[in-house]
Amino acid sequence: MDLANEAVGEYEKRLFQIRSAHKDCVFPKDQPLLYIPRKILKMQRFELDGKASLSWYIDERTSDKAISLDSPTSATRQGLTSGLRSAIIKADSGKYLKLKGVATKKHPRRGKDHGKMCSMFTFIEYATLLTLDSKDEFFIPLKANFIELRPREDSPAEVLSVIRHKESALYNEKHPKDLNRLVDFIKAYEDHHFVLGAEISGDTRLDEMIYALTRKVYTGDEQILRDDLLKYCCFRAGQAKAFLTMDGVAMSDNFTNTNNHIGNYVLFNRRGYTTVGIVDFTGCVFNLRFKKKAFALKQPKKTFYEHTNLETAETRDDFFEKYTFSTPVPLKYRYFNEELRESCWKSFETGYKIMLTMSKSSFPSSQPPYVALPIDALESFTIPKEIGIPDIQFRKSIDQLL
């Protein structure tokens, strides 16, 4: 107990030091988007009735790789890989956009519609991003930008429809009529597919980073550096999950069909420091509506926080899987030994629990009330040597190891 109290107190002290350092940190304008190179895509754009689509669609997957795009996609027709149905483009403004649902070719392993986004999941994720964005959350590395009706194969001349997030929020708990309008719209287009466009500040996944840093055997100082970097990333991922919990959001109500896995934690540069955030909110459940949703597994009734704590505990299995989650084709971990797997999980668990154990004074006043975990929840903990690594330093370390 005393040791746990001491660990939390020491962490709060170090967190204050990092926050102070953030204020003076220089944020590079032309920073690379990714930490691990990804395949470059050849992109195409559709024009219907003389109107160009906002979305770009995957035309061809090349063998060349990059961590960023030098020029806008409109000039090069190039994008970056992001899973099977998504692509990353560079807008004329220089910002990066992730386009979800832009695969034009079927993938035999994933089914005929895997490259598309149905209306229901598109709007759930869009509405969730709007809600979190309104709170100015710093653990979300993407912002809703637009939704665009995807042309149907059986009706290619259909006029494109675009919904921009600036017009109005699509989901509002206090105004049921807005929700009813949204439900009616989804039903009207239930046999259509959409593209979700979101501005992003990173896309390298946690399991992707683990795979890259366990492809070969490291020894000596390199092994120590590698282990420290992975524990740092996992710790920050656990923190992101804690903040999502404090905002009253669970990733799913179904543990057998969920987006709550380490492939949906993303590394990105925030104010000059490498941090980890969360993406893919298509199956999330809000605390306000939690009691109204029926569990698919008919589990015993749980409170929201009991559910999210169990959801977090389920993440342990991810660190002991043989294959990655987020890559287009699952990749088998090579030298991800049991000791390192356990350390990564403990770092993730510590990041989650220590944020819910810390005093409320450590959080901005805008944070909603939450149920803090008792201090003895930290039965064991793994706090990384560094709790805030400058992005430039982090990238140099990755380059050194790879």
PyMOL commands that set and color helices and strands:
alter all, ss='L'
color gray80, all
select helices_A, chain A and resi 2-23+73-76+119-134+176-188+206-212+220-246+262-264+287-290+304-320+338-357+360-362+375-377+391-401
alter helices_A, ss='H'
color red, helices_A
select strands_A, chain A and resi 38-44+47-48+51-52+57-66+78-82+86-90+96-100+117-118+142-149+162-164+193-200+204-205+249-250+265-270+273-278+285-286+389-390
alter strands_A, ss='S'
color yellow, strands_A
deselect
rebuild
show_as cartoon
